[in-house]
Amino acid sequence: MRVEALNHVQLAMPLGGEAAARRFYAELLEIPEVEKPPHLAARGGCWFERGSLKVHLGVEKDFRPARKAHPAFMVTDLTVLIQRLSDAGFEAVEDQPLPGYNRRYVADPFGNRIELMEPL
């Protein structure tokens, strides 16, 4: 028995945040939204998936953003993505260097920490 792979990452969001999630994840990060199964859609939230990249946002009643724990997304054209995010009002910040990568952190519309990594 062993763990084989990560199926998806679940992030929390406040009630009613679906439009902001769609703007950030689908429009800015270009991860397409997929329909949630009907029995889960009633809970709110939204799912974004492309191939093996699966980011699910679920509504949390007493929402607090994840400011330390975070997903790290592999990206291409990090400079272009940083500019797109900046133009939309999302600041990407640097952190300690990580050998082999350019990387930045950005907070999603709800304050959840997101790492963006581009291999050198």
Secondary structure, 3 states (H helix, E strand, C coil): CCCCCCCCEEEEECCCCHHHHHHHHHHHCCCCEECCCHHHHCCCCEEEEECCEEEEEEECCCCCCCCCCCCEEECCCHHHHHHHHHHCCCCCECCCCECCEEEEEEECCCCCEEEEEEEC
